Amino acid sequence: MKLNLTRPLVIFDLETTGTDVAKDRIVEIAAIKIMPDGTTVCRPEKRGKEHRVLVNPEIPIPVGASAIHHIYDEDVAQAPTFRDLAPRLFKFLFDCDLGGFNSNKFDIPLLAEEFLRAGIDFSLEGRRLIDVQTIYHTMEPRNLRAAFKFYCDKQLDDAHEALPDAMATYEVLLSMIGRYEDAEREMPDGTMGKPVQNDMDTLHRLGERRKKADLAGHLAYSEDGKVTFNFGKYKAQPVEEVLTRDPGYFSWMMNAEFPLYTKKVLREIREQMKSA
């Protein structure tokens, strides 16, 4: 099957030192550029016979991360840094849409952060971002009826009626905890842990989600579309209102260890406030 493309699509994946967009670094980049005519071009340059680029992150690779992707400090000691690769990679990605698995939540934010760190403003404006994980979750139902069948092996005949839905949800929750309570999974920090436990605080943290405004999630959109802070003493408060009554907060964030992309969005909001 041939993709219907109007411009190149780059499918890429990153291996990293961890999952903190502000602090962690890329140690490997693999990318395939699919052209509108259906031909493919592997990532911008080859390393030996492998279709990948190892990157020297300029910081130690944690043992937990290496245990996952099997890339160690000695493997990247002589590899180019991202700053070395940035101009060629920027050219390779120029005027391309981007795709990956969970790429909208992690790979794209980290890639943009690395470009900014290298002094290149890698704009996402106008790019179409194709996250295969989102397609997967859309097409393989994640609704209550599907969960009730999968976890309880029962048909939910009265779906969308309040009481049957509530009872089914309760049964699914019990089944999930029973199934996964001792199951280890990779945690956000790259370590192995047990994310599903019979503990409400743990389950609450697992389910926290807000629409991000800055890729990393430090800024989020409120229900009425305003950009709000998503952390700290001003959590859930509109950014414009906070910066108006506490302008020093902007300076603090600019000098603190927040992702460069977060700072970029914050600067843009501040400039819009000045021109309003």
N, C-alpha and C positions, 0 to 999 in steps of 0.2 A: 504494500500500500504506500502511496506517495502522499506526503503532507501537502495541503493546499497553502502554500506560503506566498506572501507578497514581498518578503524580504528575508534575509537569513535568520535562522533560529539557532542559537547556541545552547545546547544542552550541556550543563557542567556540574561538577561535583567537587567539593573541597574536603580535604582532611586537615585537621587543625590541632592546635595545642589544647583546646578546650572549647567551651560553649559561651564564654563571655565575650560579646562583640566588642566591648571597649578595651579589653585587655589581651585577649587571645589572638593568635596569629595563624596564618595558613602555612601548612607544611607540604601540601601537595595540591596541585590543580590538574584536573582532567576535563577536557572539553571537546565536544564535537560540533562543528558548524554544519548545519544542513542548509544547502542553498535552495533557492526557489525551483531550480530545475531537478532537484532530488539528489544531486551529488553531495557527498560529505567531505569535510576537511577536518582532520584531527587537530587537536589543540595547537597553538601557534608554533611550537617547536618540539622536536623530539629529544629524548634523553636515551641514547643507545637505541635499542629496538623497541622500547616501550612508548606507548602513546600516553605519556604523562609528563608532568614537570614537577620535580621536587623543589621545595622552596626552603631556604634557610630562614627560620622565623626570628633569628637573632635573640631568642630567649630559650631557656631549657624546655624540652618537651616533657611534660609530666609523665611519670611511669604509667599512670592510669590511662592516659590518652594513647601512649605507645602500645599498651596491651590491647587496645581496640583496633588501631589501624596498622600496627607493626612497623611504624616508622620511628627510628630512634635518632638521638642527637648525632651519632656518628654517620648516619645515612645522609644527613643534610649539611654536614660540616662544610663541604666544598660546593654546595648548591648555591645558585644565585639567590639574592634576597628578593622580596617582592618589589622593592624599589628598583632593582635592576630589571625586573621583568615588566614593570608597569607600562612603560611606553609601548612595547610590542603587544602586550595583552590589551591595552586600551585600543590600539589600532585593530587588533583581531576582533574585538567586540563592537567596534564602531558601527552604528546604524543596524544593530542586530536586536531581535527580541531574545529574551532569556528564558530558559526552562531548567527544571530540576525536580528533585523529590524533597519536599519540605523546603524548597528553595526560597519561598517568599518569607518564611519565618527565620531562616538561618543563613543559608549560603549567600543570598543576595545582600542582606545587611552587612555581613562580614566582608564580602568582596568590596562593597562600596566604602566601608570603613578603611580597608587596606589602601584603596586608591587615594582617599583623602589623606591618609597618613603619608603617602608618597608624594603628596602635593598635586594630585590630579583630581579635579572635580568630576567624578563619574556620575553623570546625570542619568536618572531613570525616567526623566520626562519623555513621554511619547513611546517608551518601550512597552511592549506587551510582555507580561510576566506569566509564564505557564508553569504552574505548580502541579506536578503529576499526582502528588498526594491528595490535593484538593479534588482532583477528578476522581481518584479512587474512592474517596470518602463520599463523594456525591453519587457515584454510580453503584457502589455497594452499600445498600441502605444502612444507616446508622440510627434508624428511628426505633420507637418502642416496639412495634410489631416484629421487626427483624430481631431485636435483642431478646424478646420474649421467646421467639422460636429457637434462637441459637443457644441461649443460656438455660432455658427451662423446658425446651422441646414441647412447647404448647402453642396452639393457635390463639391469637387475640381476636376473637370474633366481635367484640364490642369496643373496638378502638375508637378513640375520640369521645367516649363517654367518661365522665370524670371518675366515677368510682372504679370501674374496671381498669382504667388507665393507672390509677393510683395503686391498686392492688398488684397489677402487673409490674409496675415500677419497683414496688417493694420486693416482690419475688426475684426480679432481676438483680437488684442490689444484693440481696442475700446470696444469690447464686454466684455473683461476681466475687464477693468477698471470700466465699468458700473456695472458689476456683483459683483465685489469684493471691490470696493472703501470704502464701509462702513462695510465690513466684518472684524471681529476681529479674530485673530489667535494667537497662542502662539508664542512669539518672542524668539530669541536665548538666551536671558537672563532669560527666564522663565516667563516674564510678558506678559500680553495680549496687543496686538497692532493691527494696521491696516497696514499690510505689502505692500498692493497694493494701491497706490494712484496715482492721476493724477499729478505726479511730477516726472520729469526725473531723479533727483538725487536719489530718493527713489527706483525707478525701476532699476536704474543702480546698486545700492548696493545689491538689491535682486538677481541680475543675475551674480554677480562677482564669478568666479570660476577659480581656477588654480589647476593643479595636485600637490598634496602634497608630500613632501619628508620626513616629520617628524611626520605624524599623525595629529598634531595640525594645520598645515598649515603655520607655521612661515618660513618654508623652502619649496621651490617649484621647480619643474623641468621646465627648459626652453624647447623650441621646439627642441633644439639640444641635450637634455638629460642631461644638466649640472644642478647641484643643485645650486639654487639661493636664495638669501634672499627675503622674501615675505612681508617685512615691513620696515619701517624706511628709513633712508637716503641712504641705499644701496639696496633698493628694486629693484628687477629684475637683480641685478648684481651677477655674479658667486661667490659662497662662497670662492673658492680657491683663486680667484684674490683678493677679499677683505681682506682675512686673510694674504695674502702675503704683501700687501702694508699697511695694518693697523692691525698688530697682536694684538694690544690692544683691538680690538673689540671682540676677542674671550674671553679674560678675563672679559670684561664687561658683555657679555652674560652669562658666567658661574656664575657670582655673582648676576645677575638680576633675576627677577621672571618669568623665562621661564620654560615651562614644562621640567621635567627631561628627557623625551624621546627626546625632541628637543636638549637638551644638549648632550645626548648620541650620536645622529647622528652627531652633530657638532664635538664632540671629535673624532669620527671615521674618519671623513673627514680630520681632522688635523693630525691624525696618518698616514693616507694614504699619505698625503703630505710629512711628514717626511721620510717615507720609499721609496718615489718615487726617 
